[in-house]
Amino acid sequence: MSTLTITLEDSEARLLELAARKEHQPVEAWARVRLRRAAGDLLQNGEEPAARFAPSPEWLALFGAWSGDDSITLPARSPVREIPSLD
């Protein structure tokens, strides 16, 4: 068995502790499962797991394509209401 040591910011370590506690697992077990899952995704798909959720070039080309279409109108907005001061 190998040992992996990582350095985390205090806020990151606290986040991991809270997530592990929520699933009733020690931090080491919680992290081991997620690292194994991330590595398996990477090897299985040949790409970074986050890349699967990135917008495709086709989607990016269409993004904002309706901006020059005058037949699309925005609904009327209600007037802005005053918010009383909390002071």
C-alpha positions in Angstrom: 0.0 0.0 0.0 1.2 3.5 -0.8 0.8 6.7 1.1 -0.1 10.0 -0.5 0.5 13.3 1.3 -1.1 16.5 0.1 -1.0 20.0 1.3 -4.3 21.8 1.7 -5.4 25.3 2.7 -7.1 25.3 6.1 -10.4 26.1 4.4 -10.0 23.2 2.0 -9.2 20.8 4.8 -12.3 21.9 6.7 -14.4 21.4 3.6 -13.1 17.8 3.2 -13.7 17.1 6.8 -17.3 18.3 6.6 -18.0 16.3 3.4 -16.5 13.1 4.9 -18.4 13.6 8.2 -21.7 14.1 6.2 -21.1 10.6 4.7 -20.0 9.1 8.0 -16.5 8.3 6.7 -13.0 9.1 7.8 -11.4 11.8 5.6 -8.9 9.2 4.3 -11.6 6.8 3.1 -13.7 9.6 1.6 -10.7 11.0 -0.3 -9.6 7.6 -1.5 -13.0 6.9 -3.0 -13.1 10.2 -4.8 -9.5 10.0 -6.1 -10.1 6.4 -7.4 -13.3 7.6 -9.1 -11.5 10.6 -10.7 -8.6 8.5 -11.9 -11.0 5.9 -13.3 -13.0 8.6 -15.2 -9.8 10.0 -16.6 -8.5 6.6 -17.8 -11.8 5.4 -19.1 -12.7 8.4 -21.1 -9.2 9.6 -22.1 -10.1 13.1 -21.0 -10.3 15.2 -17.9 -13.5 14.6 -16.1 -14.3 18.3 -16.1 -13.8 18.5 -19.9 -17.0 16.4 -20.4 -19.0 19.2 -18.9 -17.3 22.0 -20.8 -19.4 23.6 -23.6 -18.6 22.3 -27.1 -17.2 24.6 -29.8 -20.6 24.2 -31.6 -22.5 25.4 -28.5 -20.1 28.3 -28.1 -20.6 29.3 -31.8 -24.4 29.4 -31.2 -24.1 31.3 -27.9 -25.6 34.7 -28.5 -26.7 33.9 -32.1 -30.1 35.5 -31.5 -28.6 38.8 -30.4 -29.3 40.4 -33.8 -32.8 39.0 -34.3 -35.3 41.9 -33.9 -38.3 39.5 -33.8 -37.4 38.4 -30.3 -38.6 40.9 -27.7 -38.0 40.9 -24.0 -41.0 41.1 -21.7 -41.8 44.4 -20.0 -40.1 44.8 -16.6 -41.9 46.0 -13.6 -40.6 49.2 -12.0 -37.9 48.8 -9.4 -39.3 49.1 -5.9 -37.6 50.9 -3.1 -36.1 48.8 -0.3 -36.2 50.4 3.1 -32.9 51.0 4.8 -31.9 48.7 7.6 -30.4 51.5 9.6 
